[in-house]
């Protein structure tokens, strides 16, 4: 039987959760010859990059971040950017500069790359910045594995609420079940948020009920299946 190959426009697995070597293999299987050649050249350039010079010209690997979608397709741009960042091994200061100066797509790539590049909490300001936005794709990237490992309980709870408020599916929150389990303060915050929406005649997101269940708390009396909070 002839092996089936993934469609070229099928994105690879979540680049924040996939080890870079595996990500590289998956990506190569989806790129055509021209795109694969561009990717390998970009990774070679990134690996050979000297330490950043704040006063020097923009290094080639940063230009490749901007070009990723054009050369490898929008579906693969996130994965390509993560691989380029991983090959470069930038320090936290450089990641911060790329994040601050980059487009929303480049910022998202930095967030996806954090669990592969930063072992401590030094990159948390980037996550915190993303959590202050209302860009749902940036928010989804911000609540990935790096945030799951390093955000303190207070900030993590507010990140979950921000997802509910902006419509980011809670499935995007890495380790949601583990961190929500037994969290009475999170349950209280969810209960308050549900009460506010019900009082305003607004629907309560289904995801709120899911998270509330994960905390182990009982469904609050005002929480009903009716989007306006009326008893059925």
SULGIUR-V248772 format. One record per backbone hydrogen bond with DSSP energy under -1.0 kcal/mol. CO is the residue of the C=O (numbers start at 0). NH is the residue of the N-H. If there is no record, write none. Layout:
CO;NH, CO;NH
//
This chain:
6;9, 13;16, 13;17, 18;22, 19;23, 20;24, 21;25, 22;26, 23;27, 24;28, 26;29, 26;30, 31;35, 32;36, 33;37, 34;38, 35;39, 36;40, 37;41, 38;42, 39;43, 40;44, 41;45, 42;46, 43;47, 45;48, 52;55, 58;62, 59;63, 60;64, 61;65, 62;66, 63;67, 66;70, 67;71, 68;72, 72;75, 75;79, 76;80, 77;81, 78;82, 79;83, 80;84, 81;85, 82;86, 83;87, 84;88, 90;94, 91;95, 92;96, 93;97, 94;98, 95;99, 96;100, 97;101, 102;106, 103;107, 104;108, 105;109, 106;110, 107;111, 108;112, 109;113, 112;115, 113;116, 113;117, 120;123, 122;125, 122;126, 123;127, 124;128, 125;129, 126;130, 128;131, 129;132, 134;138, 135;139, 136;140, 137;141, 138;142, 140;143, 142;173, 143;147, 144;148, 145;149, 146;150, 151;155, 152;156, 153;157, 154;158, 155;159, 156;160, 157;161, 158;162, 159;163, 160;164, 161;165, 162;166, 162;167, 168;171, 169;172, 172;175, 174;178, 175;179, 176;180, 179;182, 181;183, 182;186, 183;187, 184;188, 185;189, 186;190, 187;191, 188;192, 189;193, 190;194, 191;195, 192;196, 193;197, 194;198, 195;199, 196;201, 197;200, 204;207, 205;209, 206;210, 207;211, 208;212, 209;213, 210;214, 211;216, 219;222, 225;228
//
